[in-house]
Amino acid sequence: MPDVTVLFSTHNGAGVLPTVLNAYAMQKPGCTWEMIVVNNASIDSTSACLESFKGKLPLVVLDHPEPGKNKALNAALPKARGSFVIVTDDDAIPEANFLDEWFRALVENPSYDLFGGAIDPFFQKDPPAWMLESQFHFEEIYAVCRHAKGPLAAREIFGPNMAVRSALFESGIRFNEDIGPNGSNRNYPMGSETEFCTRVEGLGHKAFFAPEPRVRHIVRPHQVEKDFWTSRAYRHGLGVGLQERMAAGQLSRPLGKRLASLAKGKLRQAFFYAARNPLHPTDLKYNERLWQYHWCCGYTDAKTRAQL
């Protein structure tokens, strides 16, 4: 039985997979490991790319034709044999000592079941100066994650670099398939790992941050443009609103008139804040107003729609 399972799903990931898989092929860990990659409804050359790495990695490739990252991960979990499952993404490049650092952190902290690791952005195109200087919502847009070593709130764990003790999955805990990336839904609600980790934390499991295992999260050229990050703001607000409804047991119905009115009030407030005293598009305040407007649009939609 391997010590560690590395697990991720990929949807049309042929553009990033060679870089990521080559980095894993260069790992020389002291622990035993396996890699499970789920090809989730890809229509590009992902399948051929994965096939080409089967002789270079301890790789198991699964096909899951129904779109949805969490559906794909859940389908793969019964196949995971490691004592620990490192959950990552198809665009997260591991550092050279990634597997050893994870195994050390997991063994040295036996009282924790959830773990977050460090995530840095890897820009394929330099972002605008205002964005880079301010680190503009880098956590929400690029999943940048940097904390001191030690216990942390589970909501601070981000999907491109996290680990879970297999006992949690063996107990029947799964990822929520109503939230998270979905190739058939451009405006999917974000926050699937946050929802998973906070739910597990609510069951009494503790979270720990290990800064030593690091990944570089690939940021494609279009992901530094305004259209991308405003869409990201909308999906983040959508995810927060949906998780609030899940927590309150209101998923099957929209909020009542009073609470819906409050949500719409947030949207109006953000809109007028963005519209008054317009600034130059490279100004941080202008872009923060724009972020808040699109975030509130998503939040309001999550709170007031019966179906998402």
SULJOVEN-V862901 format. One record per residue. N is the residue number from 1. RES is the residue in one small letter. SS is DSSP state (A for helix, B for strand, O for the rest). PSI is psi in whole degrees, 0 to 359 (* if undefined). Layout:
N;RES;SS;PSI + N;RES;SS;PSI
This chain:
1;m;O;132 + 2;p;O;155 + 3;d;O;321 + 4;v;B;140 + 5;t;B;127 + 6;v;B;126 + 7;l;B;131 + 8;f;B;162 + 9;s;B;149 + 10;t;B;135 + 11;h;O;111 + 12;n;O;48 + 13;g;O;15 + 14;a;A;333 + 15;g;A;338 + 16;v;A;338 + 17;l;A;317 + 18;p;A;318 + 19;t;A;315 + 20;v;A;313 + 21;l;A;326 + 22;n;A;322 + 23;a;A;323 + 24;y;A;324 + 25;a;A;337 + 26;m;O;355 + 27;q;O;140 + 28;k;O;67 + 29;p;O;156 + 30;g;O;351 + 31;c;O;164 + 32;t;O;150 + 33;w;B;163 + 34;e;B;160 + 35;m;B;130 + 36;i;B;122 + 37;v;B;129 + 38;v;B;119 + 39;n;B;105 + 40;n;B;90 + 41;a;O;35 + 42;s;O;145 + 43;i;O;8 + 44;d;O;207 + 45;s;O;23 + 46;t;A;315 + 47;s;A;314 + 48;a;A;322 + 49;c;A;313 + 50;l;A;320 + 51;e;A;324 + 52;s;A;344 + 53;f;O;1 + 54;k;O;333 + 55;g;O;353 + 56;k;O;345 + 57;l;O;156 + 58;p;O;68 + 59;l;B;132 + 60;v;B;124 + 61;v;B;128 + 62;l;B;148 + 63;d;B;132 + 64;h;B;100 + 65;p;O;342 + 66;e;O;122 + 67;p;O;145 + 68;g;O;115 + 69;k;A;313 + 70;n;A;328 + 71;k;A;318 + 72;a;A;316 + 73;l;A;316 + 74;n;A;324 + 75;a;A;330 + 76;a;A;335 + 77;l;A;321 + 78;p;O;342 + 79;k;O;345 + 80;a;O;127 + 81;r;O;351 + 82;g;O;157 + 83;s;O;336 + 84;f;B;146 + 85;v;B;117 + 86;i;B;115 + 87;v;B;127 + 88;t;B;195 + 89;d;O;165 + 90;d;O;353 + 91;d;O;25 + 92;a;B;112 + 93;i;B;119 + 94;p;B;145 + 95;e;O;166 + 96;a;O;326 + 97;n;O;23 + 98;f;A;308 + 99;l;A;319 + 100;d;A;318 + 101;e;A;321 + 102;w;A;314 + 103;f;A;321 + 104;r;A;314 + 105;a;A;320 + 106;l;A;321 + 107;v;A;323 + 108;e;A;352 + 109;n;O;68 + 110;p;O;345 + 111;s;O;3 + 112;y;O;145 + 113;d;O;340 + 114;l;B;138 + 115;f;B;140 + 116;g;B;146 + 117;g;B;171 + 118;a;B;143 + 119;i;B;123 + 120;d;B;149 + 121;p;B;146 + 122;f;B;95 + 123;f;B;124 + 124;q;O;344 + 125;k;O;133 + 126;d;O;133 + 127;p;O;166 + 128;p;O;151 + 129;a;A;318 + 130;w;A;324 + 131;m;A;316 + 132;l;A;317 + 133;e;A;323 + 134;s;A;350 + 135;q;O;47 + 136;f;O;105 + 137;h;O;38 + 138;f;A;332 + 139;e;A;312 + 140;e;A;325 + 141;i;A;316 + 142;y;A;9 + 143;a;O;32 + 144;v;O;133 + 145;c;B;115 + 146;r;O;118 + 147;h;O;165 + 148;a;O;153 + 149;k;O;133 + 150;g;B;187 + 151;p;B;149 + 152;l;O;167 + 153;a;O;139 + 154;a;A;332 + 155;r;A;347 + 156;e;A;2 + 157;i;O;133 + 158;f;O;150 + 159;g;O;325 + 160;p;O;347 + 161;n;B;90 + 162;m;B;161 + 163;a;B;149 + 164;v;B;136 + 165;r;B;135 + 166;s;A;334 + 167;a;A;329 + 168;l;A;314 + 169;f;A;324 + 170;e;A;336 + 171;s;O;353 + 172;g;O;358 + 173;i;O;135 + 174;r;O;168 + 175;f;O;147 + 176;n;O;120 + 177;e;O;358 + 178;d;O;2 + 179;i;O;150 + 180;g;O;175 + 181;p;O;139 + 182;n;O;118 + 183;g;O;341 + 184;s;O;0 + 185;n;O;101 + 186;r;O;325 + 187;n;O;51 + 188;y;O;149 + 189;p;O;129 + 190;m;O;167 + 191;g;O;25 + 192;s;A;318 + 193;e;A;324 + 194;t;A;314 + 195;e;A;316 + 196;f;A;310 + 197;c;A;319 + 198;t;A;326 + 199;r;A;317 + 200;v;A;321 + 201;e;A;321 + 202;g;A;341 + 203;l;O;1 + 204;g;O;6 + 205;h;O;144 + 206;k;O;154 + 207;a;B;150 + 208;f;B;142 + 209;f;B;128 + 210;a;B;106 + 211;p;B;345 + 212;e;B;316 + 213;p;B;117 + 214;r;B;148 + 215;v;B;156 + 216;r;B;118 + 217;h;B;115 + 218;i;B;128 + 219;v;B;111 + 220;r;O;160 + 221;p;A;319 + 222;h;A;346 + 223;q;A;2 + 224;v;A;3 + 225;e;O;158 + 226;k;A;319 + 227;d;A;325 + 228;f;A;310 + 229;w;A;336 + 230;t;A;323 + 231;s;A;322 + 232;r;A;320 + 233;a;A;315 + 234;y;A;313 + 235;r;A;329 + 236;h;A;314 + 237;g;A;320 + 238;l;A;317 + 239;g;A;319 + 240;v;A;315 + 241;g;A;319 + 242;l;A;318 + 243;q;A;324 + 244;e;A;320 + 245;r;A;321 + 246;m;A;314 + 247;a;A;329 + 248;a;O;2 + 249;g;O;31 + 250;q;O;21 + 251;l;O;328 + 252;s;O;356 + 253;r;O;152 + 254;p;O;169 + 255;l;O;159 + 256;g;O;172 + 257;k;A;321 + 258;r;A;311 + 259;l;A;326 + 260;a;A;321 + 261;s;A;320 + 262;l;A;318 + 263;a;A;317 + 264;k;A;330 + 265;g;A;321 + 266;k;A;318 + 267;l;A;314 + 268;r;A;319 + 269;q;A;316 + 270;a;A;322 + 271;f;A;312 + 272;f;A;328 + 273;y;A;322 + 274;a;A;327 + 275;a;A;329 + 276;r;O;146 + 277;n;O;57 + 278;p;O;142 + 279;l;O;176 + 280;h;O;143 + 281;p;O;345 + 282;t;O;2 + 283;d;O;136 + 284;l;A;318 + 285;k;A;319 + 286;y;A;312 + 287;n;A;329 + 288;e;A;321 + 289;r;A;317 + 290;l;A;317 + 291;w;A;311 + 292;q;A;323 + 293;y;A;309 + 294;h;A;325 + 295;w;A;314 + 296;c;A;328 + 297;c;A;314 + 298;g;A;315 + 299;y;A;316 + 300;t;A;317 + 301;d;A;318 + 302;a;A;325 + 303;k;A;334 + 304;t;A;349 + 305;r;O;142 + 306;a;O;324 + 307;q;O;139 + 308;l;O;*
